[in-house]
Amino acid sequence: MTGINEVKGKIFPLDRDHVDTDQIIPKQFLKKIDRQGFGQFLFYHWRYHSDGSVKEDFPLNDPQYEGASILVGGENFGCGSSREHAPWALQDYGFQVIIAPSFADIFYNNCLKNGMLPVELNAQDVRRLMDHADELTVDLEQQTVSDKNGFQAQFEIDAYWKEMLLNGWDEISITLSYENQIEQYEILRQE
C-alpha cells in the first residue's frame, strides 16, 4: 500500500446519515475478491437508474465533484454489513479520506486496514465543511483538517494505525518484517 501523510483535495459532501455498506456498494457487485474495479459501482442505486442511465440529481454525478478525494458524510457512516468491499469501492473511485461525525466500527477498521483514512470530527465541524468547504487539507502527521478559509480541527487516531497509514503498511507487511525471526524460530523448532 502507499502511505498517507497529507491529502489535499476537493471534497464531496454526502449530506446523509446512516449510509450503509449496501448503499456504498450493492451486493450484486461483490462477485470478486480483488480490490480493483469496484469504483464504477460506488453508490450504484443512487447514481444510476435501473436502465443504467445516470441520475442527474445525485450530487456525485455533478461535474463539480469530479476528482474529489475527500468524502464528507453524516452520522454512522458505513453501517450495515461488514463487507470490506465498501472501502474498496470508495478507494477505487478515488477517495482517500472519509470525514464524518461517527462511523460504524467495522467499516472504520476496514478503512484503516485498506490504507484509507477515516476522520471523526464533531457534527458542527462536519456541517461547516459540508456547507462552506470545497477543498481541504488533511494532515495525518499533525492530525488536522484545514481549509483555505481558516478552518482547522484536530482529530484523533490510534497511534498504531497512524504509523501503519503513514508508512503504507498492512498487517501482512508487519508480519513479513519479522521474517528472519520467524525463520529462526522454525529452525529452533526443528532441532
TILUM-466564 format. One record per residue (C-alpha): residue in three letters; residue number from 1; x, y, z. Coordinates in Angstrom, 3 decimals. Layout:
% residues N
R   residu   num          u          v          w
R      ALA   NUM          X          Y          Z
...
END
This chain:
% residues 191
R   residu   num          u          v          w
R      MET     1      0.000      0.000      0.000
R      THR     2      1.005      3.591     -0.472
R      GLY     3      1.469      5.629      2.682
R      ILE     4     -0.708      8.610      3.514
R      ASN     5      0.702     11.750      5.063
R      GLU     6     -1.053     14.799      3.705
R      VAL     7     -4.100     14.731      1.454
R      LYS     8     -5.063     17.961     -0.285
R      GLY     9     -8.154     17.704     -2.359
R      LYS    10    -11.644     18.542     -3.403
R      ILE    11    -14.455     17.386     -1.129
R      PHE    12    -17.646     15.582     -1.991
R      PRO    13    -20.339     16.381      0.621
R      LEU    14    -22.748     13.473      1.055
R      ASP    15    -25.346     15.003      3.343
R      ARG    16    -26.945     11.776      4.557
R      ASP    17    -26.831      9.909      7.873
R      HIS    18    -26.623      6.120      8.202
R      VAL    19    -25.103      5.485      4.775
R      ASP    20    -24.832      1.710      4.848
R      THR    21    -22.427     -0.543      3.044
R      ASP    22    -25.145     -1.880      0.739
R      GLN    23    -25.678      1.675     -0.494
R      ILE    24    -21.946      2.184     -0.869
R      ILE    25    -21.541     -0.996     -2.959
R      PRO    26    -24.664     -3.094     -3.659
R      LYS    27    -24.427     -6.863     -3.160
R      GLN    28    -24.742     -7.819     -6.844
R      PHE    29    -21.272     -6.344     -7.471
R      LEU    30    -19.462     -8.435     -4.851
R      LYS    31    -18.532    -11.325     -7.110
R      LYS    32    -14.770    -10.934     -6.955
R      ILE    33    -12.231    -10.748     -4.171
R      ASP    34     -9.559     -8.475     -5.593
R      ARG    35     -9.777     -4.827     -4.661
R      GLN    36     -9.919     -3.298     -8.124
R      GLY    37    -12.878     -2.297    -10.260
R      PHE    38    -15.469     -1.510     -7.608
R      GLY    39    -15.369      2.274     -8.021
R      GLN    40    -17.615      2.201    -11.073
R      PHE    41    -20.366      0.667     -8.902
R      LEU    42    -19.978      3.066     -5.956
R      PHE    43    -23.412      4.288     -4.749
R      TYR    44    -24.827      2.483     -7.780
R      HIS    45    -28.535      2.785     -6.925
R      TRP    46    -28.141      6.478     -6.121
R      ARG    47    -26.036      7.242     -9.210
R      TYR    48    -27.931      5.257    -11.850
R      HIS    49    -31.480      4.448    -12.948
R      SER    50    -32.433      0.782    -13.401
R      ASP    51    -31.699      1.107    -17.150
R      GLY    52    -28.142      2.239    -16.361
R      SER    53    -28.656      5.887    -17.257
R      VAL    54    -27.161      8.496    -14.951
R      LYS    55    -29.316     10.164    -12.290
R      GLU    56    -28.617     13.842    -12.743
R      ASP    57    -29.823     14.740     -9.255
R      PHE    58    -27.301     12.662     -7.331
R      PRO    59    -24.506     15.059     -6.345
R      LEU    60    -21.631     12.715     -7.183
R      ASN    61    -22.763     12.918    -10.829
R      ASP    62    -22.292     16.701    -10.733
R      PRO    63    -19.103     17.611    -12.658
R      GLN    64    -18.073     19.980     -9.853
R      TYR    65    -17.223     16.943     -7.719
R      GLU    66    -15.193     15.155    -10.365
R      GLY    67    -11.814     14.196     -8.929
R      ALA    68    -12.910     14.604     -5.295
R      SER    69    -10.606     12.719     -2.938
R      ILE    70    -12.262     13.573      0.401
R      LEU    71    -15.822     12.464      1.182
R      VAL    72    -17.643     14.315      3.967
R      GLY    73    -20.587     12.276      5.243
R      GLY    74    -23.155     12.151      8.014
R      GLU    75    -23.573     10.205     11.241
R      ASN    76    -22.950      6.460     11.410
R      PHE    77    -21.211      6.297      8.042
R      GLY    78    -20.583      2.738      6.829
R      CYS    79    -23.215      0.988      8.931
R      GLY    80    -24.835     -2.264      7.812
R      SER    81    -22.965     -5.356      6.762
R      SER    82    -19.262     -5.867      7.357
R      ARG    83    -18.335     -6.091      3.674
R      GLU    84    -14.800     -4.950      3.066
R      HIS    85    -15.815     -4.116     -0.489
R      ALA    86    -17.264     -0.795      0.746
R      PRO    87    -13.899      0.858      1.469
R      TRP    88    -12.517     -0.855     -1.664
R      ALA    89    -15.215      0.850     -3.766
R      LEU    90    -14.640      4.263     -2.174
R      GLN    91    -10.884      3.947     -2.614
R      ASP    92    -11.139      2.638     -6.170
R      TYR    93    -13.341      5.609     -7.048
R      GLY    94    -10.603      7.936     -5.761
R      PHE    95    -11.461      8.796     -2.171
R      GLN    96     -8.529      8.724      0.240
R      VAL    97    -10.200     10.290      3.278
R      ILE    98    -13.727      9.939      4.701
R      ILE    99    -14.786     12.570      7.257
R      ALA   100    -17.915     12.037      9.357
R      PRO   101    -19.217     12.652     12.895
R      SER   102    -19.274      8.888     13.515
R      PHE   103    -18.575      5.615     11.749
R      ALA   104    -19.709      2.030     12.090
R      ASP   105    -16.848      0.224     13.864
R      ILE   106    -16.228     -2.487     11.261
R      PHE   107    -16.276     -0.005      8.383
R      TYR   108    -13.879      2.303     10.268
R      ASN   109    -11.419     -0.545     10.828
R      ASN   110    -11.779     -1.808      7.256
R      CYS   111    -10.821      1.669      6.022
R      LEU   112     -7.673      1.651      8.142
R      LYS   113     -6.722     -1.881      7.066
R      ASN   114     -7.047     -0.857      3.426
R      GLY   115     -4.997      2.333      3.608
R      MET   116     -7.840      4.841      3.709
R      LEU   117     -8.124      7.448      6.465
R      PRO   118    -11.459      7.783      8.313
R      VAL   119    -11.602     11.041     10.281
R      GLU   120    -14.136     11.708     13.023
R      LEU   121    -14.988     15.358     13.618
R      ASN   122    -17.837     16.745     15.666
R      ALA   123    -21.172     17.315     13.929
R      GLN   124    -20.777     21.120     13.876
R      ASP   125    -17.415     20.913     12.099
R      VAL   126    -18.773     18.394      9.598
R      ARG   127    -21.782     20.655      8.904
R      ARG   128    -19.460     23.603      8.330
R      LEU   129    -17.376     21.577      5.886
R      MET   130    -20.475     20.418      4.000
R      ASP   131    -21.832     23.946      3.747
R      HIS   132    -18.690     26.006      3.155
R      ALA   133    -15.641     23.984      2.152
R      ASP   134    -14.703     22.938     -1.351
R      GLU   135    -11.111     21.863     -0.768
R      LEU   136     -9.403     20.578      2.349
R      THR   137     -6.007     19.612      3.601
R      VAL   138     -5.924     16.572      5.854
R      ASP   139     -2.573     16.206      7.612
R      LEU   140     -2.208     12.802      9.236
R      GLU   141      1.127     13.585     10.900
R      GLN   142     -0.345     16.661     12.612
R      GLN   143     -3.837     15.106     12.845
R      THR   144     -5.509     18.205     11.439
R      VAL   145     -8.163     19.096      8.893
R      SER   146     -7.990     22.609      7.464
R      ASP   147     -9.273     24.725      4.613
R      LYS   148     -8.136     27.911      2.919
R      ASN   149    -10.682     29.998      4.874
R      GLY   150     -9.061     29.444      8.254
R      PHE   151    -10.976     26.384      9.416
R      GLN   152     -8.853     23.955     11.399
R      ALA   153     -9.825     20.969     13.509
R      GLN   154     -7.857     18.264     15.298
R      PHE   155     -8.774     14.609     15.030
R      GLU   156     -7.815     11.521     16.988
R      ILE   157     -6.369      8.316     15.605
R      ASP   158     -4.857      5.303     17.320
R      ALA   159     -1.028      5.527     17.256
R      TYR   160     -0.736      2.019     15.754
R      TRP   161     -2.988      2.862     12.802
R      LYS   162     -1.371      6.248     12.318
R      GLU   163      2.018      4.595     11.902
R      MET   164      0.557      1.946      9.598
R      LEU   165     -1.032      4.585      7.345
R      LEU   166      1.998      6.889      7.333
R      ASN   167      4.238      4.017      6.235
R      GLY   168      1.788      2.305      3.895
R      TRP   169      1.932     -0.913      5.914
R      ASP   170     -0.735     -3.543      6.204
R      GLU   171     -0.919     -6.498      8.601
R      ILE   172      0.870     -8.778      6.134
R      SER   173      3.789     -6.377      5.721
R      ILE   174      4.139     -6.175      9.523
R      THR   175      4.301     -9.974      9.703
R      LEU   176      6.858    -10.062      6.879
R      SER   177      9.039     -7.563      8.758
R      TYR   178      9.631    -10.391     11.270
R      GLU   179     10.557    -12.902      8.573
R      ASN   180     14.089    -13.507      9.919
R      GLN   181     12.831    -14.088     13.456
R      ILE   182     10.120    -16.436     12.160
R      GLU   183     12.697    -18.432     10.191
R      GLN   184     14.971    -18.643     13.255
R      TYR   185     12.076    -19.860     15.343
R      GLU   186     11.189    -22.518     12.785
R      ILE   187     14.819    -23.714     12.698
R      LEU   188     14.881    -23.972     16.503
R      ARG   189     11.610    -25.924     16.489
R      GLN   190     13.027    -28.493     14.091
R      GLU   191     16.160    -29.164     16.160
END
